[in-house]
Amino acid sequence: MFDNLKIAGRAIRTVFTADPVTRVRRFYEIQSPDVEFAARRTHYMNVGYWADGATDLDTAAEALADKLADAAGLKPDDTVLDVGFGYADQDFTWLRDRRVGKVYGLNITPHHVEAAQRRAQEEGLADRTDFRLGSATELPFEDNTFDRVVALESAFHFYPRSAFFAEALRVLRPGGVLATADIIPVSADVVRAAIQSGPLSFVKFSIPKENWHDRETYRQQLAEAGFDNPEVQSIKDQTWEGWRAYMADRTNDPEFRAAVKPAVRKSMASHWKNQDLMKRELAQLDYVIAVGHKR
C-alpha cells in the first residue's frame, strides 16, 4: 500500500487541496493499480499483519483483515458496515468465511466503488452487498441499522475521525461494535510535517492534523462519542517492519520484475532506496486495533 510511484514526482501536486475529501480521493486516483497489484493475487490495500510466518503482502493483508474481524466479533448473519473499503477484498472474505449476512460499504473513491460492485455481480453476491459512494462523517443510514461497523486502515483519512466515531455509534444497534485498524503517531510529540521518506508521503498529504494524536487521545475520543470501555491496542511490531522489508525487496521479485516495465522498477527502487530514513520514521508511527461497544 501507498507505493504510488507518481507520489514522488510531479503528480504529488494533485493532492494539494484545502478540501480533505477531494485530497483523499485524488490520493487514490493517482495510484497505478497495474503497479500496486503487480504479481499479487489480491487487491488488499493495507500494510498487513506479519505474524505466523507471513512472507508476502497478500497473506499478511488478509491476516490483518482477519484480525479486525476478530476484534469486531463478526458472526454469521451480522449486518456489517465497512467504511473506506478499498477494493472490498475483506468484505468478500467475510461473506464467504465468516458468513455475515450482508455487507454495506461506503467509500469516497468512485473507481473503488465501481470495482466492488462489479465483483459482487460477478460472484453472485449483489443481493448480500451494497457498495456506494459516501462520507464517513455523514453516514447515509438510519439509526440502529448495523451490528458491526469497521474501518480497515482507512479511518485516519476521515475528517475528522471523531465525527466518524459519533456517526458509527448512531448507526450501530444496541450491543453493536465499532472496530478499526488505524495509523497514528506513537506520541503527540511526533511532528507529522517532518516525515520525509517517499513511501510515507501519505502521512503528510492525506492524514488531517485533527487525526494526528496518540493512543490515549484515540481512546478518549471513542469514549466521548459514547462507546463503552473502548480499547486501543498497538500491533505496530507485527505491521510496519514486515511491510517495509517486503516492499523494499519487491523489485527483486522475479514475478514482479516480469510484470512491470524496467523504468517502473527503477523508479520504485529509487523511491524505496533510503531504508535507514524509513526505519527511523516508521519508529514514530503506531498501528492500532481499536474497539468500542454500544450499550
CORDALIN-V578981 format. One record per pair of residues at least 24 apart in sequence whose C-alpha atoms are under 10 Angstrom apart, sorted by the first residue. I is the first residue (numbers start at 0). J is the second residue. If there is no record, write none. Layout:
[[I	J] [I	J]]
//
This chain:
[[0	30] [0	35] [0	36] [0	42] [0	43] [0	44] [0	45] [0	46] [0	47] [0	56] [0	60] [0	198] [0	242] [0	246] [1	26] [1	27] [1	30] [1	35] [1	44] [1	45] [1	46] [1	197] [1	198] [1	199] [1	200] [1	201] [2	30] [2	31] [2	34] [2	35] [2	197] [2	198] [2	199] [2	200] [2	201] [2	246] [2	267] [2	270] [2	271] [3	27] [3	29] [3	30] [3	31] [3	32] [3	34] [3	35] [3	197] [3	198] [3	200] [3	201] [3	267] [3	270] [4	29] [4	30] [4	31] [4	34] [4	35] [4	197] [4	198] [4	263] [4	264] [4	266] [4	267] [4	268] [4	269] [4	270] [4	271] [5	29] [5	30] [5	31] [5	266] [5	267] [5	270] [6	30] [6	197] [6	198] [6	199] [6	200] [6	201] [6	204] [6	270] [7	196] [7	197] [7	198] [7	200] [7	266] [7	267] [7	269] [7	270] [8	197] [8	270] [11	200] [11	204] [12	204] [14	201] [14	204] [14	205] [15	204] [15	205] [16	204] [18	158] [19	156] [19	157] [19	158] [19	159] [19	204] [19	205] [19	206] [19	207] [20	107] [20	108] [20	134] [20	135] [20	156] [20	157] [20	158] [20	205] [21	107] [21	108] [22	156] [22	204] [22	205] [22	206] [23	107] [23	108] [23	156] [23	157] [23	201] [23	204] [23	205] [23	206] [23	207] [24	106] [24	107] [24	108] [24	109] [24	110] [24	205] [25	108] [25	205] [26	108] [26	201] [26	204] [26	205] [27	85] [27	107] [27	108] [27	109] [27	110] [27	111] [27	205] [28	108] [28	109] [28	110] [28	111] [33	258] [33	259] [34	255] [34	258] [34	259] [34	260] [34	263] [34	264] [34	267] [36	255] [36	258] [37	254] [37	255] [37	256] [37	257] [37	258] [37	259] [38	249] [38	252] [38	253] [38	254] [38	255] [38	256] [38	257] [38	258] [38	259] [39	254] [39	255] [41	86] [41	88] [41	89] [42	85] [42	86] [42	87] [42	88] [42	89] [43	84] [43	85] [43	86] [43	87] [43	88] [43	89] [43	151] [44	84] [44	85] [44	86] [44	87] [44	88] [44	89] [44	151] [44	152] [44	153] [45	85] [45	151] [45	152] [45	153] [45	180] [45	181] [45	238] [45	242] [46	152] [46	237] [46	238] [46	239] [46	240] [46	241] [46	242] [46	243] [46	245] [46	246] [46	286] [47	152] [47	237] [47	238] [47	239] [47	241] [47	242] [48	234] [48	235] [48	236] [48	237] [48	238] [48	239] [48	240] [48	241] [48	242] [49	234] [49	235] [49	236] [49	237] [49	238] [49	239] [49	240] [49	241] [49	242] [50	236] [50	237] [50	238] [50	241] [51	237] [53	241] [54	241] [54	242] [54	244] [54	245] [55	241] [55	242] [55	245] [55	246] [55	249] [56	241] [56	242] [56	245] [56	246] [59	237] [59	238] [59	241] [59	242] [60	88] [60	89] [60	238] [60	242] [61	88] [61	89] [61	92] [62	89] [63	89] [63	151] [63	152] [63	180] [63	237] [63	238] [63	288] [64	88] [64	89] [64	90] [64	92] [64	93] [64	150] [64	151] [64	152] [64	180] [65	89] [65	92] [65	93] [65	96] [65	97] [66	151] [66	180] [66	288] [67	149] [67	150] [67	151] [67	152] [67	178] [67	179] [67	180] [67	288] [67	289] [67	290] [68	93] [68	97] [68	147] [68	149] [68	151] [68	178] [68	179] [69	97] [69	178] [70	149] [70	176] [70	177] [70	178] [70	179] [70	180] [70	288] [70	289] [70	290] [70	291] [71	146] [71	147] [71	148] [71	149] [71	175] [71	176] [71	177] [71	178] [71	179] [71	288] [71	289] [71	290] [71	291] [71	292] [72	97] [72	146] [72	147] [72	175] [72	176] [72	177] [72	178] [72	290] [73	97] [73	98] [73	99] [73	146] [73	147] [73	148] [73	149] [73	176] [74	98] [74	99] [74	100] [74	146] [74	147] [75	99] [75	100] [75	101] [76	100] [76	101] [76	102] [76	146] [77	101] [77	102] [77	145] [77	146] [77	147] [77	175] [78	102] [78	103] [78	127] [78	128] [78	144] [78	145] [78	146] [78	147] [78	148] [78	171] [79	103] [79	104] [79	128] [79	144] [79	145] [79	146] [79	147] [79	148] [79	149] [79	171] [79	175] [79	176] [79	177] [80	104] [80	105] [80	128] [80	129] [80	130] [80	138] [80	140] [80	144] [80	145] [80	146] [80	147] [80	148] [80	149] [80	150] [80	167] [80	170] [80	171] [80	177] [81	105] [81	106] [81	130] [81	135] [81	147] [81	148] [81	149] [81	150] [81	151] [81	153] [81	178] [81	179] [82	106] [82	107] [82	130] [82	133] [82	134] [82	135] [82	136] [82	138] [82	148] [82	149] [82	150] [82	151] [82	152] [82	153] [82	154] [82	157] [82	163] [82	167] [82	179] [83	107] [83	108] [83	111] [83	112] [83	132] [83	133] [83	134] [83	135] [83	149] [83	150] [83	151] [83	152] [83	153] [83	154] [83	156] [83	157] [84	108] [84	111] [84	112] [84	115] [84	130] [84	149] [84	150] [84	151] [84	152] [84	153] [85	110] [85	111] [85	112] [85	114] [85	115] [85	151] [85	152] [85	153] [86	110] [86	111] [86	112] [86	113] [86	114] [86	115] [86	116] [86	118] [87	111] [87	112] [87	114] [87	115] [87	116] [87	118] [87	119] [87	130] [87	151] [88	115] [88	118] [89	151] [90	115] [90	128] [91	115] [91	118] [91	119] [91	122] [91	124] [91	127] [91	128] [94	124] [94	127] [94	128] [99	127] [100	127] [100	128] [101	125] [101	126] [101	127] [101	128] [101	129] [101	145] [102	126] [102	127] [102	128] [102	129] [102	130] [102	145] [102	147] [102	148] [103	127] [103	128] [103	129] [103	130] [103	131] [103	145] [103	148] [104	128] [104	129] [104	130] [104	131] [104	132] [104	133] [104	148] [104	149] [104	150] [105	129] [105	130] [105	131] [105	132] [105	133] [105	134] [105	135] [105	138] [105	139] [105	150] [106	130] [106	131] [106	132] [106	133] [106	134] [106	135] [106	153] [107	131] [107	132] [107	133] [107	134] [107	135] [108	132] [108	133] [109	133] [134	158] [134	163] [135	159] [135	160] [135	162] [135	163] [135	164] [135	166] [135	167] [136	160] [136	161] [136	162] [136	163] [136	164] [136	165] [136	166] [136	167] [137	162] [137	163] [137	165] [137	166] [137	167] [138	163] [138	166] [138	167] [138	169] [138	170] [139	166] [139	170] [140	166] [140	169] [140	170] [140	171] [141	169] [141	170] [141	171] [142	166] [142	167] [142	168] [142	169] [142	170] [142	171] [142	172] [143	167] [143	168] [143	169] [143	170] [143	171] [143	172] [143	173] [143	174] [143	175] [144	169] [144	170] [144	171] [144	172] [144	173] [144	175] [145	169] [145	170] [145	171] [145	172] [145	173] [145	174] [145	175] [145	176] [145	177] [146	170] [146	171] [146	172] [146	173] [146	174] [146	175] [146	176] [146	177] [146	293] [147	171] [147	172] [147	174] [147	175] [147	176] [147	177] [147	178] [147	292] [148	175] [148	176] [148	177] [148	178] [148	179] [148	291] [149	176] [149	177] [149	178] [149	179] [149	180] [149	289] [149	290] [150	177] [150	178] [150	179] [150	180] [150	181] [150	289] [151	178] [151	179] [151	180] [151	181] [151	288] [152	179] [152	180] [152	181] [152	182] [152	286] [152	287] [152	288] [153	179] [153	180] [153	181] [153	182] [153	206] [154	179] [154	180] [154	181] [154	182] [154	206] [154	210] [155	179] [155	180] [155	181] [155	182] [155	183] [155	202] [155	205] [155	206] [155	207] [155	208] [155	209] [155	210] [155	211] [156	181] [156	182] [156	201] [156	202] [156	204] [156	205] [156	206] [156	207] [156	209] [156	210] [157	205] [157	206] [157	207] [157	209] [157	210] [158	206] [158	207] [158	208] [158	209] [158	210] [159	206] [159	207] [159	208] [159	209] [159	210] [160	207] [160	209] [160	210] [160	211] [160	217] [160	220] [160	221] [161	209] [161	210] [161	217] [161	219] [161	220] [161	221] [161	223] [161	224] [162	220] [162	224] [163	221] [163	224] [164	220] [164	221] [164	222] [164	223] [164	224] [164	225] [164	226] [164	291] [165	220] [165	221] [165	222] [165	223] [165	224] [165	225] [165	226] [166	224] [167	224] [167	226] [167	291] [167	293] [168	221] [168	224] [168	225] [168	226] [168	291] [168	292] [168	293] [168	294] [169	224] [169	225] [169	293] [171	292] [171	293] [171	294] [172	293] [172	294] [173	292] [173	293] [173	294] [174	292] [174	293] [174	294] [175	226] [175	291] [175	292] [175	293] [175	294] [176	226] [176	227] [176	290] [176	291] [176	292] [176	293] [176	294] [177	221] [177	226] [177	229] [177	289] [177	290] [177	291] [177	292] [177	293] [178	229] [178	230] [178	231] [178	288] [178	289] [178	290] [178	291] [178	292] [179	231] [179	287] [179	288] [179	289] [179	290] [179	291] [180	231] [180	232] [180	233] [180	234] [180	286] [180	287] [180	288] [180	289] [180	290] [181	231] [181	233] [181	234] [181	285] [181	286] [181	287] [181	288] [181	289] [182	206] [182	210] [182	211] [182	212] [182	213] [182	214] [182	233] [182	235] [182	284] [182	285] [182	286] [182	287] [182	288] [183	210] [183	211] [183	212] [183	213] [183	214] [183	217] [183	233] [183	283] [183	284] [183	285] [183	286] [183	287] [184	210] [184	211] [184	212] [184	213] [184	214] [184	281] [184	282] [184	283] [184	284] [184	285] [184	286] [185	211] [185	212] [185	213] [185	214] [185	233] [185	235] [185	281] [185	282] [185	283] [185	284] [185	285] [185	286] [186	211] [186	212] [186	213] [186	214] [186	215] [186	216] [186	283] [186	284] [186	285] [187	211] [187	212] [187	213] [187	214] [187	215] [187	216] [188	212] [188	213] [188	283] [189	213] [189	280] [189	283] [189	284] [190	283] [191	283] [191	284] [193	280] [194	276] [194	277] [194	279] [194	280] [194	281] [194	283] [195	276] [195	277] [195	280] [196	270] [196	271] [196	272] [196	273] [196	274] [196	275] [196	276] [196	277] [196	278] [196	279] [196	280] [196	281] [197	269] [197	270] [197	271] [197	272] [197	273] [197	276] [197	277] [198	243] [198	246] [198	247] [198	267] [198	270] [198	271] [198	273] [198	277] [199	277] [199	280] [199	281] [202	284] [213	284] [213	285] [213	287] [214	285] [214	286] [214	287] [214	289] [217	287] [217	289] [218	289] [218	290] [218	291] [221	289] [221	290] [221	291] [221	292] [222	291] [222	292] [224	291] [225	291] [225	292] [225	293] [225	294] [226	290] [226	291] [226	292] [226	293] [226	294] [227	290] [227	291] [227	292] [227	293] [227	294] [228	290] [228	291] [228	292] [228	293] [229	289] [229	290] [229	291] [229	292] [229	293] [230	287] [230	288] [230	289] [230	290] [230	291] [230	292] [231	286] [231	287] [231	288] [231	289] [231	290] [231	291] [232	285] [232	286] [232	287] [232	288] [232	289] [232	290] [233	285] [233	286] [233	287] [233	288] [233	289] [234	285] [234	286] [234	287] [234	288] [235	281] [235	282] [235	284] [235	285] [235	286] [235	287] [235	288] [236	282] [236	285] [236	286] [237	286] [238	285] [238	286] [238	287] [239	278] [239	281] [239	282] [239	284] [239	285] [239	286] [240	277] [240	278] [240	281] [240	282] [243	271] [243	274] [243	277] [243	278] [243	281] [244	274] [244	278] [246	271] [247	271] [247	272] [247	273] [247	274]]
//
